[in-house]
């Protein structure tokens, strides 16, 4: 199932699994999925944040705007 999910949903699904396992859940999910510890912990933390707004980027997130060069050489 994990291969069908995009990166964000894969991370959050692994976080849910880790939360369900309780103590030692991160290590169990690492063994089962092969995902890195940082990925699983990040997904778990995203789910536990109270101030999160789904689908809204944090301030300053994303690519920088490309400046248009209107002058021709």
PQR file of N, CA, C, O and H, with PARSE charges and radii, in Angstrom:
ATOM      1  N   UNK A   1       0.813  -1.190   0.000 -0.4000 1.5000
ATOM      2  CA  UNK A   1       0.000   0.000   0.000 -0.0000 2.0000
ATOM      3  C   UNK A   1       0.863   1.263   0.000  0.5500 1.7000
ATOM      4  O   UNK A   1       0.487   2.265  -0.610 -0.5500 1.4000
ATOM      5  N   UNK A   2       2.001   1.228   0.669 -0.4000 1.5000
ATOM      6  CA  UNK A   2       2.849   2.413   0.771 -0.0000 2.0000
ATOM      7  C   UNK A   2       3.333   2.920  -0.582  0.5500 1.7000
ATOM      8  O   UNK A   2       3.490   4.127  -0.770 -0.5500 1.4000
ATOM      9  H   UNK A   2       2.306   0.414   1.164  0.4000 1.0000
ATOM     10  N   UNK A   3       3.571   2.019  -1.520 -0.4000 1.5000
ATOM     11  CA  UNK A   3       4.086   2.437  -2.819 -0.0000 2.0000
ATOM     12  C   UNK A   3       3.066   3.237  -3.620  0.5500 1.7000
ATOM     13  O   UNK A   3       3.445   3.965  -4.537 -0.5500 1.4000
ATOM     14  H   UNK A   3       3.444   1.039  -1.367  0.4000 1.0000
ATOM     15  N   UNK A   4       1.783   3.118  -3.296 -0.4000 1.5000
ATOM     16  CA  UNK A   4       0.754   3.854  -4.021 -0.0000 2.0000
ATOM     17  C   UNK A   4       0.554   5.265  -3.474  0.5500 1.7000
ATOM     18  O   UNK A   4      -0.102   6.088  -4.114 -0.5500 1.4000
ATOM     19  H   UNK A   4       1.475   2.527  -2.551  0.4000 1.0000
ATOM     20  N   UNK A   5       1.110   5.553  -2.299 -0.4000 1.5000
ATOM     21  CA  UNK A   5       0.925   6.856  -1.662 -0.0000 2.0000
ATOM     22  C   UNK A   5       2.013   7.832  -2.099  0.5500 1.7000
ATOM     23  O   UNK A   5       3.133   7.433  -2.420 -0.5500 1.4000
ATOM     24  H   UNK A   5       1.642   4.884  -1.779  0.4000 1.0000
ATOM     25  N   UNK A   6       1.661   9.127  -2.105 -0.4000 1.5000
ATOM     26  CA  UNK A   6       2.687  10.128  -2.361 -0.0000 2.0000
ATOM     27  C   UNK A   6       3.525  10.319  -1.098  0.5500 1.7000
ATOM     28  O   UNK A   6       3.234   9.719  -0.063 -0.5500 1.4000
ATOM     29  H   UNK A   6       0.752   9.450  -1.844  0.4000 1.0000
ATOM     30  N   UNK A   7       4.543  11.136  -1.179 -0.4000 1.5000
ATOM     31  CA  UNK A   7       5.511  11.265  -0.083 -0.0000 2.0000
ATOM     32  C   UNK A   7       4.861  11.716   1.223  0.5500 1.7000
ATOM     33  O   UNK A   7       5.131  11.148   2.281 -0.5500 1.4000
ATOM     34  H   UNK A   7       4.780  11.623  -2.020  0.4000 1.0000
ATOM     35  N   UNK A   8       4.009  12.732   1.150 -0.4000 1.5000
ATOM     36  CA  UNK A   8       3.376  13.263   2.365 -0.0000 2.0000
ATOM     37  C   UNK A   8       2.467  12.225   3.013  0.5500 1.7000
ATOM     38  O   UNK A   8       2.515  12.032   4.228 -0.5500 1.4000
ATOM     39  H   UNK A   8       3.790  13.193   0.290  0.4000 1.0000
ATOM     40  N   UNK A   9       1.642  11.558   2.215 -0.4000 1.5000
ATOM     41  CA  UNK A   9       0.723  10.566   2.769 -0.0000 2.0000
ATOM     42  C   UNK A   9       1.462   9.333   3.279  0.5500 1.7000
ATOM     43  O   UNK A   9       1.047   8.729   4.268 -0.5500 1.4000
ATOM     44  H   UNK A   9       1.603  11.715   1.228  0.4000 1.0000
ATOM     45  N   UNK A  10       2.552   8.954   2.614 -0.4000 1.5000
ATOM     46  CA  UNK A  10       3.362   7.836   3.083 -0.0000 2.0000
ATOM     47  C   UNK A  10       3.960   8.144   4.450  0.5500 1.7000
ATOM     48  O   UNK A  10       3.964   7.298   5.345 -0.5500 1.4000
ATOM     49  H   UNK A  10       2.889   9.445   1.810  0.4000 1.0000
ATOM     50  N   UNK A  11       4.463   9.362   4.599 -0.4000 1.5000
ATOM     51  CA  UNK A  11       5.057   9.805   5.862 -0.0000 2.0000
ATOM     52  C   UNK A  11       4.013   9.809   6.969  0.5500 1.7000
ATOM     53  O   UNK A  11       4.280   9.342   8.076 -0.5500 1.4000
ATOM     54  H   UNK A  11       4.460  10.049   3.873  0.4000 1.0000
ATOM     55  N   UNK A  12       2.832  10.330   6.680 -0.4000 1.5000
ATOM     56  CA  UNK A  12       1.776  10.399   7.690 -0.0000 2.0000
ATOM     57  C   UNK A  12       1.217   9.025   8.031  0.5500 1.7000
ATOM     58  O   UNK A  12       0.884   8.767   9.188 -0.5500 1.4000
ATOM     59  H   UNK A  12       2.615  10.710   5.781  0.4000 1.0000
ATOM     60  N   UNK A  13       1.109   8.145   7.049 -0.4000 1.5000
ATOM     61  CA  UNK A  13       0.638   6.785   7.315 -0.0000 2.0000
ATOM     62  C   UNK A  13       1.617   6.057   8.227  0.5500 1.7000
ATOM     63  O   UNK A  13       1.210   5.354   9.152 -0.5500 1.4000
ATOM     64  H   UNK A  13       1.380   8.355   6.110  0.4000 1.0000
ATOM     65  N   UNK A  14       2.903   6.229   7.961 -0.4000 1.5000
ATOM     66  CA  UNK A  14       3.919   5.620   8.825 -0.0000 2.0000
ATOM     67  C   UNK A  14       3.831   6.221  10.228  0.5500 1.7000
ATOM     68  O   UNK A  14       4.036   5.514  11.215 -0.5500 1.4000
ATOM     69  H   UNK A  14       3.233   6.800   7.209  0.4000 1.0000
ATOM     70  N   UNK A  15       3.530   7.517  10.328 -0.4000 1.5000
ATOM     71  CA  UNK A  15       3.355   8.157  11.628 -0.0000 2.0000
ATOM     72  C   UNK A  15       2.178   7.588  12.386  0.5500 1.7000
ATOM     73  O   UNK A  15       2.254   7.399  13.600 -0.5500 1.4000
ATOM     74  H   UNK A  15       3.364   8.092   9.527  0.4000 1.0000
ATOM     75  N   UNK A  16       1.085   7.310  11.685 -0.4000 1.5000
ATOM     76  CA  UNK A  16      -0.088   6.692  12.320 -0.0000 2.0000
ATOM     77  C   UNK A  16       0.267   5.311  12.855  0.5500 1.7000
ATOM     78  O   UNK A  16      -0.093   4.962  13.979 -0.5500 1.4000
ATOM     79  H   UNK A  16       1.023   7.463  10.699  0.4000 1.0000
ATOM     80  N   UNK A  17       0.969   4.533  12.050 -0.4000 1.5000
ATOM     81  CA  UNK A  17       1.376   3.203  12.502 -0.0000 2.0000
ATOM     82  C   UNK A  17       2.254   3.273  13.743  0.5500 1.7000
ATOM     83  O   UNK A  17       2.098   2.471  14.664 -0.5500 1.4000
ATOM     84  H   UNK A  17       1.261   4.817  11.137  0.4000 1.0000
ATOM     85  N   UNK A  18       3.174   4.229  13.770 -0.4000 1.5000
ATOM     86  CA  UNK A  18       4.059   4.392  14.924 -0.0000 2.0000
ATOM     87  C   UNK A  18       3.269   4.798  16.161  0.5500 1.7000
ATOM     88  O   UNK A  18       3.552   4.319  17.259 -0.5500 1.4000
ATOM     89  H   UNK A  18       3.300   4.881  13.022  0.4000 1.0000
ATOM     90  N   UNK A  19       2.291   5.669  15.998 -0.4000 1.5000
ATOM     91  CA  UNK A  19       1.463   6.080  17.136 -0.0000 2.0000
ATOM     92  C   UNK A  19       0.624   4.917  17.661  0.5500 1.7000
ATOM     93  O   UNK A  19       0.442   4.784  18.871 -0.5500 1.4000
ATOM     94  H   UNK A  19       2.061   6.058  15.106  0.4000 1.0000
ATOM     95  N   UNK A  20       0.118   4.085  16.772 -0.4000 1.5000
ATOM     96  CA  UNK A  20      -0.685   2.937  17.189 -0.0000 2.0000
ATOM     97  C   UNK A  20       0.135   1.937  17.992  0.5500 1.7000
ATOM     98  O   UNK A  20      -0.385   1.309  18.914 -0.5500 1.4000
ATOM     99  H   UNK A  20       0.266   4.194  15.789  0.4000 1.0000
ATOM    100  N   UNK A  21       1.404   1.784  17.653 -0.4000 1.5000
ATOM    101  CA  UNK A  21       2.264   0.829  18.331 -0.0000 2.0000
ATOM    102  C   UNK A  21       2.649   1.295  19.730  0.5500 1.7000
ATOM    103  O   UNK A  21       2.957   0.476  20.596 -0.5500 1.4000
ATOM    104  H   UNK A  21       1.826   2.295  16.904  0.4000 1.0000
ATOM    105  N   UNK A  22       2.632   2.602  19.952 -0.4000 1.5000
ATOM    106  CA  UNK A  22       3.037   3.120  21.256 -0.0000 2.0000
ATOM    107  C   UNK A  22       4.543   3.111  21.393  0.5500 1.7000
ATOM    108  O   UNK A  22       5.262   3.393  20.435 -0.5500 1.4000
ATOM    109  H   UNK A  22       2.382   3.267  19.248  0.4000 1.0000
ATOM    110  N   UNK A  23       5.023   2.787  22.585 -0.4000 1.5000
ATOM    111  CA  UNK A  23       6.465   2.780  22.839 -0.0000 2.0000
ATOM    112  C   UNK A  23       7.152   1.756  21.930  0.5500 1.7000
ATOM    113  O   UNK A  23       6.728   0.604  21.847 -0.5500 1.4000
ATOM    114  H   UNK A  23       4.439   2.558  23.364  0.4000 1.0000
ATOM    115  N   UNK A  24       8.202   2.186  21.259 -0.4000 1.5000
ATOM    116  CA  UNK A  24       8.918   1.309  20.328 -0.0000 2.0000
ATOM    117  C   UNK A  24       8.274   1.251  18.955  0.5500 1.7000
ATOM    118  O   UNK A  24       8.697   0.476  18.097 -0.5500 1.4000
ATOM    119  H   UNK A  24       8.547   3.123  21.326  0.4000 1.0000
ATOM    120  N   UNK A  25       7.250   2.071  18.745 -0.4000 1.5000
ATOM    121  CA  UNK A  25       6.526   2.038  17.480 -0.0000 2.0000
ATOM    122  C   UNK A  25       7.350   2.494  16.299  0.5500 1.7000
ATOM    123  O   UNK A  25       7.220   1.950  15.202 -0.5500 1.4000
ATOM    124  H   UNK A  25       6.907   2.701  19.442  0.4000 1.0000
ATOM    125  N   UNK A  26       8.199   3.487  16.509 -0.4000 1.5000
ATOM    126  CA  UNK A  26       9.026   3.993  15.412 -0.0000 2.0000
ATOM    127  C   UNK A  26       9.964   2.896  14.926  0.5500 1.7000
ATOM    128  O   UNK A  26      10.114   2.691  13.721 -0.5500 1.4000
ATOM    129  H   UNK A  26       8.304   3.928  17.400  0.4000 1.0000
ATOM    130  N   UNK A  27      10.592   2.192  15.859 -0.4000 1.5000
ATOM    131  CA  UNK A  27      11.511   1.114  15.473 -0.0000 2.0000
ATOM    132  C   UNK A  27      10.782  -0.004  14.743  0.5500 1.7000
ATOM    133  O   UNK A  27      11.312  -0.576  13.790 -0.5500 1.4000
ATOM    134  H   UNK A  27      10.471   2.359  16.837  0.4000 1.0000
ATOM    135  N   UNK A  28       9.568  -0.316  15.185 -0.4000 1.5000
ATOM    136  CA  UNK A  28       8.784  -1.365  14.525 -0.0000 2.0000
ATOM    137  C   UNK A  28       8.426  -0.953  13.100  0.5500 1.7000
ATOM    138  O   UNK A  28       8.499  -1.770  12.182 -0.5500 1.4000
ATOM    139  H   UNK A  28       9.137   0.149  15.959  0.4000 1.0000
ATOM    140  N   UNK A  29       8.042   0.305  12.911 -0.4000 1.5000
ATOM    141  CA  UNK A  29       7.668   0.787  11.576 -0.0000 2.0000
ATOM    142  C   UNK A  29       8.890   0.852  10.674  0.5500 1.7000
ATOM    143  O   UNK A  29       8.783   0.609   9.472 -0.5500 1.4000
ATOM    144  H   UNK A  29       7.983   0.969  13.656  0.4000 1.0000
ATOM    145  N   UNK A  30      10.050   1.175  11.234 -0.4000 1.5000
ATOM    146  CA  UNK A  30      11.288   1.156  10.438 -0.0000 2.0000
ATOM    147  C   UNK A  30      11.527  -0.245   9.885  0.5500 1.7000
ATOM    148  O   UNK A  30      11.833  -0.407   8.704 -0.5500 1.4000
ATOM    149  H   UNK A  30      10.138   1.372  12.211  0.4000 1.0000
ATOM    150  N   UNK A  31      11.387  -1.252  10.736 -0.4000 1.5000
ATOM    151  CA  UNK A  31      11.610  -2.638  10.300 -0.0000 2.0000
ATOM    152  C   UNK A  31      10.586  -3.078   9.260  0.5500 1.7000
ATOM    153  O   UNK A  31      10.927  -3.784   8.310 -0.5500 1.4000
ATOM    154  H   UNK A  31      11.138  -1.121  11.696  0.4000 1.0000
ATOM    155  N   UNK A  32       9.334  -2.664   9.435 -0.4000 1.5000
ATOM    156  CA  UNK A  32       8.267  -3.096   8.533 -0.0000 2.0000
ATOM    157  C   UNK A  32       8.344  -2.388   7.183  0.5500 1.7000
ATOM    158  O   UNK A  32       8.223  -3.028   6.138 -0.5500 1.4000
ATOM    159  H   UNK A  32       9.058  -2.091  10.206  0.4000 1.0000
ATOM    160  N   UNK A  33       8.545  -1.069   7.200 -0.4000 1.5000
ATOM    161  CA  UNK A  33       8.447  -0.286   5.958 -0.0000 2.0000
ATOM    162  C   UNK A  33       9.781  -0.008   5.288  0.5500 1.7000
ATOM    163  O   UNK A  33       9.839   0.166   4.071 -0.5500 1.4000
ATOM    164  H   UNK A  33       8.643  -0.550   8.049  0.4000 1.0000
ATOM    165  N   UNK A  34      10.858   0.037   6.070 -0.4000 1.5000
ATOM    166  CA  UNK A  34      12.149   0.411   5.513 -0.0000 2.0000
ATOM    167  C   UNK A  34      12.327   1.914   5.381  0.5500 1.7000
ATOM    168  O   UNK A  34      13.333   2.371   4.839 -0.5500 1.4000
ATOM    169  H   UNK A  34      10.812  -0.104   7.059  0.4000 1.0000
ATOM    170  N   UNK A  35      11.368   2.690   5.868 -0.4000 1.5000
ATOM    171  CA  UNK A  35      11.495   4.150   5.836 -0.0000 2.0000
ATOM    172  C   UNK A  35      12.485   4.600   6.900  0.5500 1.7000
ATOM    173  O   UNK A  35      12.744   3.882   7.866 -0.5500 1.4000
ATOM    174  H   UNK A  35      10.550   2.319   6.309  0.4000 1.0000
ATOM    175  N   UNK A  36      13.033   5.791   6.715 -0.4000 1.5000
ATOM    176  CA  UNK A  36      14.011   6.294   7.675 -0.0000 2.0000
ATOM    177  C   UNK A  36      13.317   6.769   8.958  0.5500 1.7000
ATOM    178  O   UNK A  36      12.131   7.099   8.958 -0.5500 1.4000
ATOM    179  H   UNK A  36      12.822   6.374   5.930  0.4000 1.0000
ATOM    180  N   UNK A  37      14.073   6.793  10.023 -0.4000 1.5000
ATOM    181  CA  UNK A  37      13.564   7.257  11.316 -0.0000 2.0000
ATOM    182  C   UNK A  37      13.053   8.689  11.211  0.5500 1.7000
ATOM    183  O   UNK A  37      11.986   9.010  11.734 -0.5500 1.4000
ATOM    184  H   UNK A  37      15.037   6.525  10.023  0.4000 1.0000
ATOM    185  N   UNK A  38      13.814   9.553  10.532 -0.4000 1.5000
ATOM    186  CA  UNK A  38      13.408  10.953  10.400 -0.0000 2.0000
ATOM    187  C   UNK A  38      12.060  11.086   9.700  0.5500 1.7000
ATOM    188  O   UNK A  38      11.241  11.916  10.096 -0.5500 1.4000
ATOM    189  H   UNK A  38      14.681   9.292  10.107  0.4000 1.0000
ATOM    190  N   UNK A  39      11.821  10.294   8.681 -0.4000 1.5000
ATOM    191  CA  UNK A  39      10.561  10.339   7.945 -0.0000 2.0000
ATOM    192  C   UNK A  39       9.391   9.952   8.838  0.5500 1.7000
ATOM    193  O   UNK A  39       8.354  10.615   8.836 -0.5500 1.4000
ATOM    194  H   UNK A  39      12.486   9.620   8.360  0.4000 1.0000
ATOM    195  N   UNK A  40       9.559   8.889   9.592 -0.4000 1.5000
ATOM    196  CA  UNK A  40       8.489   8.399  10.459 -0.0000 2.0000
ATOM    197  C   UNK A  40       8.215   9.377  11.592  0.5500 1.7000
ATOM    198  O   UNK A  40       7.060   9.658  11.910 -0.5500 1.4000
ATOM    199  H   UNK A  40      10.401   8.351   9.593  0.4000 1.0000
ATOM    200  N   UNK A  41       9.265   9.887  12.192 -0.4000 1.5000
ATOM    201  CA  UNK A  41       9.102  10.843  13.295 -0.0000 2.0000
ATOM    202  C   UNK A  41       8.451  12.126  12.788  0.5500 1.7000
ATOM    203  O   UNK A  41       7.608  12.709  13.470 -0.5500 1.4000
ATOM    204  H   UNK A  41      10.203   9.658  11.933  0.4000 1.0000
ATOM    205  N   UNK A  42       8.838  12.562  11.596 -0.4000 1.5000
ATOM    206  CA  UNK A  42       8.241  13.776  11.026 -0.0000 2.0000
ATOM    207  C   UNK A  42       6.749  13.567  10.773  0.5500 1.7000
ATOM    208  O   UNK A  42       5.943  14.451  11.061 -0.5500 1.4000
ATOM    209  H   UNK A  42       9.523  12.088  11.042  0.4000 1.0000
ATOM    210  N   UNK A  43       6.381  12.416  10.244 -0.4000 1.5000
ATOM    211  CA  UNK A  43       4.970  12.110  10.009 -0.0000 2.0000
ATOM    212  C   UNK A  43       4.187  12.043  11.300  0.5500 1.7000
ATOM    213  O   UNK A  43       3.066  12.547  11.376 -0.5500 1.4000
ATOM    214  H   UNK A  43       7.036  11.698  10.010  0.4000 1.0000
ATOM    215  N   UNK A  44       4.762  11.430  12.313 -0.4000 1.5000
ATOM    216  CA  UNK A  44       4.114  11.347  13.626 -0.0000 2.0000
ATOM    217  C   UNK A  44       3.920  12.736  14.222  0.5500 1.7000
ATOM    218  O   UNK A  44       2.860  13.045  14.767 -0.5500 1.4000
ATOM    219  H   UNK A  44       5.672  11.021  12.252  0.4000 1.0000
ATOM    220  N   UNK A  45       4.951  13.567  14.115 -0.4000 1.5000
ATOM    221  CA  UNK A  45       4.873  14.917  14.666 -0.0000 2.0000
ATOM    222  C   UNK A  45       3.848  15.777  13.911  0.5500 1.7000
ATOM    223  O   UNK A  45       3.155  16.594  14.518 -0.5500 1.4000
ATOM    224  H   UNK A  45       5.812  13.316  13.672  0.4000 1.0000
ATOM    225  N   UNK A  46       3.755  15.591  12.592 -0.4000 1.5000
ATOM    226  CA  UNK A  46       2.758  16.334  11.818 -0.0000 2.0000
ATOM    227  C   UNK A  46       1.349  16.005  12.279  0.5500 1.7000
ATOM    228  O   UNK A  46       0.481  16.877  12.330 -0.5500 1.4000
ATOM    229  H   UNK A  46       4.318  14.927  12.099  0.4000 1.0000
ATOM    230  N   UNK A  47       1.130  14.760  12.609 -0.4000 1.5000
ATOM    231  CA  UNK A  47      -0.200  14.337  13.047 -0.0000 2.0000
ATOM    232  C   UNK A  47      -0.528  14.835  14.449  0.5500 1.7000
ATOM    233  O   UNK A  47      -1.699  15.038  14.771 -0.5500 1.4000
ATOM    234  H   UNK A  47       1.834  14.051  12.568  0.4000 1.0000
ATOM    235  N   UNK A  48       0.469  15.031  15.271 -0.4000 1.5000
ATOM    236  CA  UNK A  48       0.236  15.427  16.655 -0.0000 2.0000
ATOM    237  C   UNK A  48       0.161  16.936  16.848  0.5500 1.7000
ATOM    238  O   UNK A  48      -0.263  17.398  17.908 -0.5500 1.4000
ATOM    239  H   UNK A  48       1.419  14.866  15.009  0.4000 1.0000
ATOM    240  N   UNK A  49       0.566  17.714  15.846 -0.4000 1.5000
ATOM    241  CA  UNK A  49       0.497  19.172  15.981 -0.0000 2.0000
ATOM    242  C   UNK A  49      -0.955  19.615  16.069  0.5500 1.7000
ATOM    243  O   UNK A  49      -1.796  19.160  15.295 -0.5500 1.4000
ATOM    244  H   UNK A  49       0.911  17.340  14.985  0.4000 1.0000
ATOM    245  N   UNK A  50      -1.243  20.487  16.995 -0.4000 1.5000
ATOM    246  CA  UNK A  50      -2.606  20.965  17.176 -0.0000 2.0000
ATOM    247  C   UNK A  50      -2.932  22.125  16.246  0.5500 1.7000
ATOM    248  O   UNK A  50      -4.097  22.344  15.911 -0.5500 1.4000
ATOM    249  H   UNK A  50      -0.559  20.857  17.624  0.4000 1.0000
ATOM    250  N   UNK A  51      -1.922  22.862  15.829 -0.4000 1.5000
ATOM    251  CA  UNK A  51      -2.157  24.049  15.015 -0.0000 2.0000
ATOM    252  C   UNK A  51      -2.107  23.763  13.522  0.5500 1.7000
ATOM    253  O   UNK A  51      -2.106  24.700  12.724 -0.5500 1.4000
ATOM    254  H   UNK A  51      -0.976  22.684  16.101  0.4000 1.0000
ATOM    255  N   UNK A  52      -2.066  22.512  13.126 -0.4000 1.5000
ATOM    256  CA  UNK A  52      -1.898  22.200  11.706 -0.0000 2.0000
ATOM    257  C   UNK A  52      -3.178  22.483  10.929  0.5500 1.7000
ATOM    258  O   UNK A  52      -4.287  22.282  11.424 -0.5500 1.4000
ATOM    259  H   UNK A  52      -2.067  21.751  13.774  0.4000 1.0000
ATOM    260  N   UNK A  53      -2.997  22.945   9.729 -0.4000 1.5000
ATOM    261  CA  UNK A  53      -4.090  23.192   8.808 -0.0000 2.0000
ATOM    262  C   UNK A  53      -3.800  22.389   7.550  0.5500 1.7000
ATOM    263  O   UNK A  53      -2.846  22.695   6.835 -0.5500 1.4000
ATOM    264  H   UNK A  53      -2.096  23.109   9.327  0.4000 1.0000
ATOM    265  N   UNK A  54      -4.593  21.378   7.266 -0.4000 1.5000
ATOM    266  CA  UNK A  54      -4.296  20.520   6.117 -0.0000 2.0000
ATOM    267  C   UNK A  54      -4.273  21.298   4.805  0.5500 1.7000
ATOM    268  O   UNK A  54      -5.167  22.096   4.525 -0.5500 1.4000
ATOM    269  H   UNK A  54      -5.368  21.129   7.847  0.4000 1.0000
ATOM    270  N   UNK A  55      -3.260  21.056   4.024 -0.4000 1.5000
ATOM    271  CA  UNK A  55      -3.152  21.658   2.707 -0.0000 2.0000
ATOM    272  C   UNK A  55      -2.641  23.082   2.680  0.5500 1.7000
ATOM    273  O   UNK A  55      -2.616  23.702   1.617 -0.5500 1.4000
ATOM    274  H   UNK A  55      -2.534  20.407   4.252  0.4000 1.0000
ATOM    275  N   UNK A  56      -2.238  23.614   3.807 -0.4000 1.5000
ATOM    276  CA  UNK A  56      -1.746  24.991   3.847 -0.0000 2.0000
ATOM    277  C   UNK A  56      -0.249  24.961   4.120  0.5500 1.7000
ATOM    278  O   UNK A  56       0.201  24.376   5.106 -0.5500 1.4000
ATOM    279  H   UNK A  56      -2.258  23.111   4.671  0.4000 1.0000
ATOM    280  N   UNK A  57       0.512  25.591   3.245 -0.4000 1.5000
ATOM    281  CA  UNK A  57       1.963  25.623   3.425 -0.0000 2.0000
ATOM    282  C   UNK A  57       2.339  26.589   4.530  0.5500 1.7000
ATOM    283  O   UNK A  57       1.627  27.556   4.801 -0.5500 1.4000
ATOM    284  H   UNK A  57       0.146  26.066   2.444  0.4000 1.0000
ATOM    285  N   UNK A  58       3.449  26.318   5.152 -0.4000 1.5000
ATOM    286  CA  UNK A  58       3.970  27.225   6.156 -0.0000 2.0000
ATOM    287  C   UNK A  58       4.520  28.466   5.460  0.5500 1.7000
ATOM    288  O   UNK A  58       4.890  28.413   4.288 -0.5500 1.4000
ATOM    289  H   UNK A  58       4.028  25.533   4.931  0.4000 1.0000
ATOM    290  N   UNK A  59       4.571  29.571   6.177 -0.4000 1.5000
ATOM    291  CA  UNK A  59       5.094  30.807   5.632 -0.0000 2.0000
ATOM    292  C   UNK A  59       6.534  30.607   5.183  0.5500 1.7000
ATOM    293  O   UNK A  59       7.362  30.086   5.930 -0.5500 1.4000
ATOM    294  H   UNK A  59       4.270  29.614   7.130  0.4000 1.0000
ATOM    295  N   UNK A  60       6.819  31.019   3.975 -0.4000 1.5000
ATOM    296  CA  UNK A  60       8.168  30.888   3.441 -0.0000 2.0000
ATOM    297  C   UNK A  60       8.437  29.559   2.770  0.5500 1.7000
ATOM    298  O   UNK A  60       9.531  29.344   2.249 -0.5500 1.4000
ATOM    299  H   UNK A  60       6.147  31.442   3.367  0.4000 1.0000
ATOM    300  N   UNK A  61       7.470  28.667   2.771 -0.4000 1.5000
ATOM    301  CA  UNK A  61       7.673  27.351   2.161 -0.0000 2.0000
ATOM    302  C   UNK A  61       7.499  27.444   0.650  0.5500 1.7000
ATOM    303  O   UNK A  61       6.835  28.352   0.151 -0.5500 1.4000
ATOM    304  H   UNK A  61       6.581  28.842   3.194  0.4000 1.0000
ATOM    305  N   UNK A  62       8.082  26.528  -0.054 -0.4000 1.5000
ATOM    306  CA  UNK A  62       7.941  26.474  -1.507 -0.0000 2.0000
ATOM    307  C   UNK A  62       9.110  27.111  -2.226  0.5500 1.7000
ATOM    308  O   UNK A  62      10.056  27.603  -1.611 -0.5500 1.4000
ATOM    309  H   UNK A  62       8.621  25.790   0.352  0.4000 1.0000
ATOM    310  N   UNK A  63       9.021  27.089  -3.518 -0.4000 1.5000
ATOM    311  CA  UNK A  63      10.093  27.649  -4.337 -0.0000 2.0000
ATOM    312  C   UNK A  63      10.057  29.163  -4.319  0.5500 1.7000
ATOM    313  O   UNK A  63       9.010  29.772  -4.098 -0.5500 1.4000
ATOM    314  H   UNK A  63       8.252  26.690  -4.018  0.4000 1.0000
ATOM    315  N   UNK A  64      11.207  29.762  -4.552 -0.4000 1.5000
ATOM    316  CA  UNK A  64      11.283  31.200  -4.685 -0.0000 2.0000
ATOM    317  C   UNK A  64      10.737  31.595  -6.054  0.5500 1.7000
ATOM    318  O   UNK A  64      10.854  30.840  -7.019 -0.5500 1.4000
ATOM    319  H   UNK A  64      12.058  29.267  -4.731  0.4000 1.0000
ATOM    320  N   UNK A  65      10.147  32.770  -6.127 -0.4000 1.5000
ATOM    321  CA  UNK A  65       9.602  33.239  -7.400 -0.0000 2.0000
ATOM    322  C   UNK A  65      10.735  33.589  -8.352  0.5500 1.7000
ATOM    323  O   UNK A  65      11.729  34.200  -7.958 -0.5500 1.4000
ATOM    324  H   UNK A  65      10.052  33.383  -5.343  0.4000 1.0000
ATOM    325  N   UNK A  66      10.575  33.201  -9.590 -0.4000 1.5000
ATOM    326  CA  UNK A  66      11.566  33.535 -10.610 -0.0000 2.0000
ATOM    327  C   UNK A  66      11.261  34.933 -11.135  0.5500 1.7000
ATOM    328  O   UNK A  66      10.115  35.250 -11.455 -0.5500 1.4000
ATOM    329  H   UNK A  66       9.768  32.705  -9.910  0.4000 1.0000
ATOM    330  N   UNK A  67      12.275  35.745 -11.218 -0.4000 1.5000
ATOM    331  CA  UNK A  67      12.086  37.094 -11.732 -0.0000 2.0000
ATOM    332  C   UNK A  67      12.064  37.054 -13.253  0.5500 1.7000
ATOM    333  O   UNK A  67      12.884  36.383 -13.881 -0.5500 1.4000
ATOM    334  H   UNK A  67      13.206  35.487 -10.958  0.4000 1.0000
ATOM    335  N   UNK A  68      11.138  37.764 -13.824 -0.4000 1.5000
ATOM    336  CA  UNK A  68      11.070  37.841 -15.284 -0.0000 2.0000
ATOM    337  C   UNK A  68      12.052  38.874 -15.776  0.5500 1.7000
ATOM    338  O   UNK A  68      12.143  39.974 -15.231 -0.5500 1.4000
ATOM    339  H   UNK A  68      10.472  38.309 -13.314  0.4000 1.0000
ATOM    340  N   UNK A  69      12.770  38.523 -16.784 -0.4000 1.5000
ATOM    341  CA  UNK A  69      13.725  39.441 -17.384 -0.0000 2.0000
ATOM    342  C   UNK A  69      13.099  39.994 -18.643  0.5500 1.7000
ATOM    343  O   UNK A  69      13.036  39.309 -19.664 -0.5500 1.4000
ATOM    344  H   UNK A  69      12.696  37.630 -17.226  0.4000 1.0000
ATOM    345  N   UNK A  70      12.631  41.244 -18.577 -0.4000 1.5000
ATOM    346  CA  UNK A  70      11.931  41.826 -19.725 -0.0000 2.0000
ATOM    347  C   UNK A  70      12.895  42.506 -20.702  0.5500 1.7000
ATOM    348  O   UNK A  70      12.475  42.974 -21.761 -0.5500 1.4000
ATOM    349  H   UNK A  70      12.683  41.801 -17.748  0.4000 1.0000
ATOM    350  N   UNK A  71      14.160  42.562 -20.358 -0.4000 1.5000
ATOM    351  CA  UNK A  71      15.129  43.196 -21.248 -0.0000 2.0000
ATOM    352  C   UNK A  71      15.744  42.145 -22.173  0.5500 1.7000
ATOM    353  O   UNK A  71      16.134  41.055 -21.754 -0.5500 1.4000
ATOM    354  H   UNK A  71      14.501  42.182 -19.498  0.4000 1.0000
ATOM    355  N   UNK A  72      15.809  42.521 -23.431 -0.4000 1.5000
ATOM    356  CA  UNK A  72      16.454  41.609 -24.392 -0.0000 2.0000
ATOM    357  C   UNK A  72      17.858  42.106 -24.672  0.5500 1.7000
ATOM    358  O   UNK A  72      18.097  43.313 -24.725 -0.5500 1.4000
ATOM    359  H   UNK A  72      15.492  43.407 -23.771  0.4000 1.0000
ATOM    360  N   UNK A  73      18.760  41.208 -24.845 -0.4000 1.5000
ATOM    361  CA  UNK A  73      20.156  41.572 -25.129 -0.0000 2.0000
ATOM    362  C   UNK A  73      20.460  41.458 -26.573  0.5500 1.7000
ATOM    363  O   UNK A  73      21.587  41.726 -26.990 -0.5500 1.4000
ATOM    364  H   UNK A  73      18.566  40.227 -24.801  0.4000 1.0000
TER
END
